[in-house]
Amino acid sequence: MAIRDTISNKLQEAFTPESLQVVDESHLHEGHAGHRPSGETHFRVYIVSPAFKGKSRVERHRMINSALAAELSGGVHALAIHAQAPGEGGT
């Protein structure tokens, strides 16, 4: 299974999001630290979930990092997170 799919599945299971998008941005980091020719090293996550209501930005990031601990300690070099509760504006 592709790492992007694993990330999507784990976030779906952990947070039951209203919306979720996982973008593989590895191609934008060719030649940078952590990049591998096979890709799947740099990701950006956009997630909207009621689980984030009342949580600070740091708390949300910690929740996601905890859910993806295995991936972050393995092949994922970078993860950009855009986490919101329903009704919050912006990205």
Secondary structure, DSSP 8 states (H G I E B T S, - for coil): --HHHHHHHHHHHHH--SEEEEEE-GGGGTTSTT--TT---EEEEEEE-GGGTT--HHHHHHHHHHHTHHHHTTT--EEEEEEE-TT----
